[in-house]
Amino acid sequence: MDRADKPLALTLGDPTGIGPDITLLAHQARMREPIPPFVLLGDPELLAARARALGLATALEIVGTPGAASEVFAKALPVLPIGVAGTVVPGHADPAAASAIQRSIERAVALVLAGDAGAVVTNPISKAALYRTGFAFPGHTEFLGQLAGLKPSDAVMMLVSGDLKVVPVTIHIPLKDVMTALTPALILQTLMTTARDLKRYFGISQPRIAVAGLNPHAGEDGTLGREEIDIIAPAIEAARGKGLDVTGPHSADALFHAEARKTYDVAIAMYHDQALIPFKTLAFDTGVNVTLGLPFVRTSPDHGTAFALAGTGKASPRSLIEALRLADAMRACAGDAP
């Protein structure tokens, strides 16, 4: 199905966080820089109230279909209505909003799978607030995988900022569980999915993949742990056997300096913070979260709900703008592929 000329579906996110703020500011940014057309799946009254609080003269227009969004985007922010229960107070998480948050994500996925939207871009959610209402997924990545009918390990999280790309093999699990979750099969699948989607969505025909070790100094030949020998190295060899350009396991503490980053197209880390600490240190304002392995493009700002900034006018839309642009570029690259 051709999604190349369809508007992007932007989810509500947590309405008590900065999602409404950065949505309004990203739409305003179209006046000074290219922004691909998008439609917000959210509450128009809530958005209008946040615009007043921020002193923004943003015109909103309710639309019935994503297709109508492209026609009005230049003059108004198009909104496909999804009502939010309760009274939304910026900066104060409210479980009453959880249903709308989830319905917005589900609607966005349904629209893109039906070919009515070009890609899914998600505003930040508070997982802790959703957990209190029975949300059964560790985060966006796993929920989107389930909506797409995938196995939990099929959806891969990648952080992107320009040429810097980082993938954690394990994501939203306690650190104490990482050792048991890591298997050669999981690492190999992550490598295969990453290589395939770098080719499909980024036009990198033979991605250079650098794999980090788990232990300090990549285990020092087994003296600081055997996971590199018993788990990571076998996955690397299997990936090489399938034609992938993979190196490692590398010492993680030396993998992200400037010269090292020139040697690979993507770094594979073993757990969440091993990937996100260096990434956010290098690219906090411009980072984009991408879900690989899905049958559609999904991006998101690489930051959280920032409750302390909601409604203050201090939130930056830069990461959301980069997420919108990257989603547009990825779906165009996929559309151009043979």
N, C-alpha and C positions, 0 to 999 in steps of 0.2 A: 504494500500500500504506500502511496506517495504522501509523505508528510512535509515535503520540502517547502511548500508555500502556505502551510497552516500556522496560525498563531500558537505561541507556547502557552501551556496551561500552568499557571502559577498558583500554588496552593496557599491556603490561609495561614498555615503555621499556627503558633500559639498567639491568639489575639491580644493577650495581656503582655506579650513581649514586643520586640521591635519589628516584627513582621509587617504590621500595617504601616509603620513609619518608613521602612526602607522600600516598601512597595510604592508608596506615594512619591518618595524621593527618586526612585528609579524611573518612574514615569515622567517626572519633571525633567530628568536628565536628558530626555529625548530632544530637548530644545538646544542642547549644546554638544551632544555626541550621539552617534548611532546607537539606537536601542531596538532590538527586534520586537515586533508587536507581540503582546501577551495579553491574556485575559486572566483576571483574578477570580478564583473560586472562593468567594467569601461573602461577608455581610456588608452590603452597601451602607447601611446606616452606621455601623461601627466604623467603617472607613471614613465616612463623612465627619463623624465626631472626632476621629484622630486628626484629620486634616485641619479642623478648626482649632484643636488643641495645639497643633504645630504652627498655626498661622499660614497654612498653605491654601492657596486659591486653586485647588484641583477640581476640575469638573469630572464627575462620575457619570457613567451611562450604563444602565442595566441592559444586558443583552440576553437573548434566548439561546444562542448557539455560539460556539467559538468563532465560526466563520464571520459573524457580524463584528467581531472584535477588530479585525484588520481595517474595516471601513471607518471605525470611530477612533482608533488608537491615536491618531495625530491630534485630535481635538479633545478627547476625553479618555479617562481610564475605564476600560470596559470591565464589567463585573457580572459574572454568572452567580446569581444569588444562592447562598447557603447561610441560613440564619444561625446565629449564635445565641444560645440560651443564657439567661442571667444578665447581670450588669457587669460589663467589662471595665475593670479599673486597671489602667496601665501600671505594670510593675507588680501586680498581685495575682499570682496564678489562681485560677478558678476551675475546679474539676467540672463545673457545669458546661464549660466550653469544650470538653473532651470529645463529645459526640460530633460537633461541627468540625473539629480538627481532623478527625478520622474520616468523616464523610467527604471532606475536601480532597484528601489524598486519594480515596477510592474513586471519586468522580474524575479526578485528573487522569488516573490510570485508565479508566474506562473510556474516556474521550480519546486518548492517544491510541489505545488498542483498536478503537473503532475507526481510526484515521481522521478524526475530527480536529485533533490538535497535533502539533508538530513534535512536541517533547514535553516532559514533565519537569518543572522547576519547583522545588519545595522550599517554602519558608521554614525557619527554625521552629522546632517543637521542644517542649519540655517533657522529656521521657518520664521524669519522676511524677509529674502531674497526671500523665496518661496511665501510669502504672496503678495509681490509686483508684482508677475507674475500671480496672480489669484488662488494660491493654497488654497483650500477651507476647509482644515482640521486643527484643532488646533495643531496636531503633528503626529509623527509616529504612535502612538497607534491607533488613530482614523482612519488614512488612511489605515493601515493594516486591521483593522476591516472591513472597507468598501470593500477592495479588496477581503476579504474572504466572503463577502455577509452577514455580521452580522449587527445587530442593533448597534447604537452608544454605548449603555450601555453594550453590550456583551463583549467588549474587556476591560480587566482589566490590569492595570500597576502594576508590582511588582518589587521592588528593592531587590537584593540578594547579600549578601557577606557571604559565609560560612553559618553559622546557622542563621544569621541575615536576616530576610525577612520582608519587610514593603510594604503595599498596601494603596494607597490613593483612597478613594471612588470617589471624584471629582478630575479632573486632571488639564487640561489647560484652566481654566476659571478665570475671575477676582475674587478676594476674596469677593467682595461685592455681587457676584452672588451665592456664595456657599450655603447660607442659603436657598435660594429658590430651588436650584438644589437638595439638600439632601431630600430624601424621604425614608420611610421605605422600599418601594419596591426596590429602587436602592441599599440601603445598604444590603438588603437580597440577592439580585442577586449577589452583589460583594462577599458576604460571601460564597454563594453556589459555585460560579465559582472558588474562591480561594481554598476552601476545595477540590473540585473535582480535580483541576489540581495539587495541592500539593500531592495528592494521585497518580495521573497518572504519573507526571513527576519527583517527588522527593521521591516517595516510602514511604510517611508518611500516614499510613493507617487511623489514626484518628487525624487529625491536631488539635493542641491546638491554638485557635484563640483568641487574646486579642483585644478588640475594644476600641479605644480612644473616649473620649467625644469631643464635639466641643468647649465648653466654658471653661474658666479657672476653674480648680478644678472640671471638669465635671459637671458644673452648680450649684454645692452646693445645691442640692435638689430643684432646680428651682429658687433660689434667684439670680443666675447669668445667667439665661437663661433657657428656657424650652425645648430646642431641644433634650437634653438627655432623658427627660421624654416622650415627644410627638413623637419623630422620631426615635431616636437611640435604646432606650430600646425595643420598639415593634418589631424592626427588629431582635434584639438579641433573644427575646423570640420566634419569628417565626423560627429562625434558630435552636434553641434548639429543637423546636417541630419537626424539620426534622432530628434530630439526630446529629447535629453538637455540638462540644465541644467549646462553646463560652462564654467568660467572658467580663464584662464591663457594662456600659461605665466607663473606667478608666480615671483618670486625665492624660492628655497627657504629662505633665511635669515630671511625675514620671514613665513613661512607658519604658524608654530606658536606664536606668542605668543597670549595670552588673547583679545584682541580679534579677531585674525585667525580664530581657531578658531570664533568665533560666526558666521562668514559661510559656512561649508560643513558638510556632513554627513560628507564623506570627503575626504581629501587623497591625491592620486596622486603618488607619488615615482618618480623614474626608476631608482633602484638601491637595493640593500639598505640600506646605512648611511644614505643620505639619508632613509629612512623610519624606521629603527629607532633611530638615535641620539636624535632628538627624542622619539620615542615612549617609549623606555625611560627617558629622563630624566624625563618627565612621569608615567609610570605603570608603573614597574618591577615593583612588587609586585602590581598588579591587572591587568596586561596579559594578554590572551588572543590566541592565534594561531588564526585561522579560515581554512579553505580554502574559497574560493568556486568555483563552477563544477562542483562534484561533484553527483552525483544523490542525495546524502545529506549530513547535517550532520557536519562534523568540526571540533573545537576542540582546543586544546592549551595548556598553560601557556606563557607567553612567556618561558621561561628554559631554560637547558641542564641538563646532568646534574649539575653542581655536585659533582664527585667529592670535593672537599675537605670537603664537609658530610655526605657519605653516612655513615650510621650514627652520627652525632654527636649527633643530637637537635636540631640548630640549624637545620634546613631548615624553611622556612615553606610550609604547604600552601595559602596564600591564592590564588596564581595558578591552581592546580589546581581549587580550589573555585569560583573564578570561571569557569573553563573548563567545569566540569560544569554550573553554573547557566546559562551562556550557551547551551550545547548544548541544554539542556532548553527554554529560552525560544525558541530558533531553531526547533526542530522543532515546538513548539506553534504558533508564528506561521505556519509553513508549513502546518500542519494546519488552521488556521483560515481560510487564504486561499481565496477562491472558485476 
